[in-house]
Amino acid sequence: MYKNEILEEIHKYREEYASSFNYDLNAIFNDLRKKQIAHGHKVVKLPIKRRSNKSLHPTQTESVSPLA
């Protein structure tokens, strides 16, 4: 398998960062939020995209011949 040193470094950093917060997602989120606020850049807040209850598949199925 191909080894990518950059990805390995990112995974190592991500693992160290998560373990420093005992893998607590709330603590990680709060830390990232503090860093974002301290950085001072404006953040774009987009509205939440709601998924419809409609199926992703068409209601009428097309018959496809396996030989086509």
N, C-alpha and C positions, 0 to 999 in steps of 0.2 A: 504494500500500500504506500502511496505517495505521502511523504511527510512534509508539512509546510511549517517552517520554523516560526513564521509570523503568527499563524493560527495557534500553534502550541504555546507561544508566549502569551497570547490573548487569553487562552483557556487557563493558563497558570495564574495570570493576574486575576481573572474572574473568580477562580477557586479561592485564592488567598483573600480577595475582597469579601466574598460571601462567608468564608469561614471566620473572618474577623468580626462578623455580626452574628455568629452562630447560626447562619443560614436563615435568619429571621427576616422575612420579606418586608415586614413593616419597618424594621430598623434600617434595612437597606434603602427602602423608599424614602424614609425621613432623611437619611444622610444625603442621598442624591438630591432631594428637594433643597436641603440647606446649601449644598454646593451650587445648585442652579441659582438660588437667590443671591448668594455671595458673588456669583459671576457677574450679575448685573445686566445680563441681556434680556430683552423682552422675549417672552415665550408666547407662541401662538397657541391659543386654545381653540380646538375645533369641536364642533358639536358631535355628540355620540351618534354613530350611525346605527340605526335600528335595523335588524333583519326582519323581513316579512315572514309570515308563516307559510308562504307559498313554497311549494316543493321546487327544488332545483331542477327537477326533471319535467319534461313536457307531460301534459295530462294524456295526450294521445300517443300511444307507442307505435312506432313504425316497425313494420316487419322487414327484417333484413335477411336476405338469403345468405347463408354461409358461403355460397359459391360466387357471390357477386363481387 
